[in-house]
Amino acid sequence: MRWRRVSVRGPSMSPTLRDADVVLARFGSAVRSGDVVLVRWSARPGQLSVKRAALPSGTGWWVLGDNPYGSTDSRTLGAAEVLAVVGWRLWPRPGRLRGPVE
């Protein structure tokens, strides 16, 4: 398994993650609904995004931002390719990421 540090940009995952948070993504992990994930869309192949896995689809995963008012996600771009599962915030408030915000 491969690990990668990722900087979060923008408000799409607020309040779970904020702009400039640094998280740790694990490539090769099994994805479950509710996981925070690192994704890429075919419409934007050069852009990586951190979102929440909602449902598997035939072409990838339906993913959503925790902040529906500040997120471009599967509602706009369709299913995404999940590259890695994000399990930990490294900075500024280190800790394990839990399930979806209720």
C-alpha positions in Angstrom: 0.0 0.0 0.0 1.2 3.5 -0.8 0.6 6.6 1.3 0.4 10.3 0.3 0.1 13.6 2.1 -2.6 15.7 0.5 -3.4 19.4 1.2 -7.1 20.2 1.2 -8.2 23.3 -0.8 -11.5 25.0 -0.5 -14.7 24.7 1.7 -16.2 21.6 0.1 -15.5 19.2 3.0 -16.3 21.7 5.8 -16.8 21.1 8.7 -15.0 17.8 8.6 -12.0 19.3 6.8 -11.0 22.9 6.2 -9.0 24.7 3.6 -5.3 24.1 4.2 -5.8 20.9 6.3 -3.2 18.2 5.5 -4.5 14.7 5.4 -3.0 11.2 4.8 -4.4 9.2 1.9 -3.9 5.4 1.5 -3.9 4.0 -2.0 -5.1 0.5 -2.5 -7.6 0.5 0.4 -11.1 -0.9 0.0 -13.7 1.9 -0.2 -16.9 1.9 1.8 -19.8 4.3 1.7 -19.1 7.1 4.2 -15.3 7.1 3.7 -13.4 10.3 2.9 -11.6 9.7 -0.4 -9.2 11.2 -2.9 -10.8 11.3 -6.3 -10.4 12.3 -9.9 -13.1 12.9 -12.5 -12.8 12.1 -16.2 -14.0 15.7 -17.0 -11.1 17.1 -14.9 -8.3 14.6 -15.1 -5.6 17.0 -13.8 -7.5 17.8 -10.7 -7.6 15.7 -7.5 -10.4 16.3 -4.9 -11.2 15.2 -1.4 -14.8 14.1 -1.1 -17.0 11.6 0.8 -17.9 8.3 -0.9 -21.7 7.9 -1.1 -22.5 5.1 -3.5 -20.7 2.9 -5.9 -21.8 3.2 -9.5 -21.0 1.3 -12.7 -18.3 3.8 -13.6 -16.8 4.7 -10.3 -18.2 6.2 -7.1 -20.8 8.9 -6.5 -19.1 11.3 -4.1 -20.3 14.4 -2.3 -18.7 17.2 -0.4 -19.8 17.6 3.3 -20.7 21.2 2.5 -23.4 21.0 -0.1 -23.4 24.8 -0.7 -19.6 25.0 -1.4 -18.9 21.8 -3.3 -18.5 20.8 -6.9 -19.0 17.0 -6.7 -20.9 14.1 -8.4 -24.1 16.2 -8.6 -22.3 18.3 -11.2 -19.5 16.0 -12.6 -21.0 12.5 -12.3 -19.2 9.5 -10.9 -15.6 9.8 -9.8 -12.6 7.4 -9.8 -11.5 6.8 -6.2 -7.8 6.8 -6.0 -7.3 6.5 -2.2 -9.0 6.5 1.2 -8.3 9.4 3.5 -8.1 8.2 7.1 -6.2 10.8 9.1 -5.8 14.5 9.4 -2.1 15.3 10.0 -2.4 19.1 10.4 -3.6 21.3 12.1 -5.7 19.1 14.4 -4.2 15.6 14.0 -6.6 12.7 14.4 -8.5 9.9 12.7 -11.4 10.9 10.4 -14.7 9.3 11.3 -17.9 8.7 9.3 -20.2 11.3 7.8 -21.2 14.4 9.7 -24.8 14.1 10.9 
